[in-house]
């Protein structure tokens, strides 16, 4: 039997090295470990780098309709932590392109300056087994993308004492934010 690898980092090629560096440092509350020679290595945890940027000034802008990586995702421990990060980023002019209640996760999708998506999320289940059971159930089978929600309404519900188990569901998102656009459209444009 072979060992299971652990995710180490993602490398993004960009023609906007400084702008991308600043954006990732802001969104992830990260810091630069090394920068020079057209490279920038960033981390926010115990790993020596989690995001690397490879500067290539001659690159054409990314075509969102082209094949390639869609997003990277980062998990927070609590809904409060996720909403706190949302609030801090909003104050800095960075807003999610689409918040999605996937059922299995509560997620905020942001777009970096090159158009790559970054998902900030929480897991809605205590164990991987519970999440997998949900993903094999009828609600997820009927709508695996999920529904959009309004983070401000979610924050208000949390402050009013609405149980987290209630506000991290498709039903709650549909009831409180019925007029938001289909999240799949936002994820593919």
N, C-alpha and C positions, 0 to 999 in steps of 0.2 A: 504494500500500500504506500502511496506517496503522500507527502505532506500537503496540507491545504494552504495555498498562498493567501496572504493578507493584502488588501489594497494599499498601495503606497502613495501614488500621486497621479495627477493628470497634467499633461503638457499641452498648452494652447499656442498655436502659431498666430502671430498678430503683426499688423503693420502699425499698431498703436500701443507700443510697449508701455509708455508712461501712463497713459489713460487707463489701460487694462490693469496695471499694477495698482494704481490708486483705487480703482473700483473694487478689485478683489480684496485689497486690504481693508476697505471700508465695509463691504458686505459681510466678510467673514471675520471681521475684527482681527485681522492677521497682521503679520509684520514680515518685512523683507529679511531674508537670511543672507542672500548674496545677490548682487546686481553688477553686471559688467559684461563686456564682449557680446552684447546683444541678447543676454539672458537675464532672467530674474526669477529667483526662487523664493517662494512665500510659504509660511506655515502659520498655524493657529493652535497647534497642539504639540504632543510629544514627538511627532515625526519631524525630521530635519527639513523636509519640504513636502507640502501637499499639492500645491499648484505651482507649475513652472510656466514661464512665458518665454517663447522663442521669438525674438524680434526679427521681422523680415519686412523692411519698409516698402519693398516693391510689390507686396501682395495686393491682389484685388480684394474688394470687400466680399465678405461671405454672402453666398446666395442662400437664403433661407429655404429655398425649394430644392436644394441639392442634397444628395445622400451624405450622411456623416453623423457624428455624434450629436445627439439632441440636447442632453443636459447632464450635469453632474448634480448629485444630491448630498445634502448635509443634514444630519439629524440632531435635533435638540432634545434635551431630557424631558422638558415640560411644555405644555401649551403656553404657560406664562412666559417662559424663555423665548419661545417663537414669536409671540406677540410683542414682547419687549424689543426684540430685534427689528420687527416690522416697524414699530414706532420710532426707533432710533434712525432707521434708514429713511423713513418718510420725512423726518425732520431735516435730513440731508438731501432731500429731493430725489430719493431712489424709491420708486414704488413698484410693487409686483405687477407684472403684465397680467397675471391671472392667479387668484387664489382658488385652489381646488380642494374640495372635500372628496377624497378618493374613497373614503370608508376605511381602508386599511391604513391610510395616513391622512393627516391634515397638512396641506402643502401650500407654500407660496412660491410662485415661479417668477423669477426676475430675469431680465436679459442684460448681459454685459455689453460693453460698447461695440463689440464685434457681432452681436446678435446671438451668441450662445446662451442657452438657458441655464440658470442655476436654481435648483429646487432647495428651499429651506423647509424642513418638515419636522413633524413628530410622528411617532408610531402610535396608532390608536389602540393597540392591543399590548398587553403586558408581556406576552411571549411570542416567539416566532410560530409556535404551533397554533395559537389562537388566530394570528394573522393569516396563516395558511388556510385554516378552516374557514375563515370569512371569505378568502379569495376563492374557495371552492364552493361557496354558497350561492343562493339565488340572486341576492342583491348585487353582488359583484359581477356575476355572470350577465346580469341584465344591463349593467352600466359600469364597466371597469374603469372608465375615465373619471367618472364622478360628476359632481355639480359644483358650480362656482358659488362662492360665498363672499360676504363683506367682512373683512377683518375688524372694522370698527364696531359692527353689530356683535361680532363674536367677543370682542373685548368687553363691551357693555354687558353682555349676557354673563360672562365670567365674573365680572365685578358684582353683578346682582345675585350671584350664588347659584346660577344654573349649573347643574352637574356637568363636568367635563364629558362624561359618557354620553350625555344628551347632545351637547353642541359639537361633537365630533362625529356626526352622522349625516348621511345623505338627507334624511327627513328634515333635520333641523335646518340645513343649508337651503333646501327647497322652500321651506316655510318662511324663512327670514329674508331670503334673497331671491325671490321668484323671477325677477325681471333681468337678471344678469345673463350675458350671452353664453352660448355653448362654449365650455372651456376647450374643446378640441379645436375649435376655430382659432382661438388665441394661441394654442400650442403649435399650430402648423403655419402660422403667418408671421 
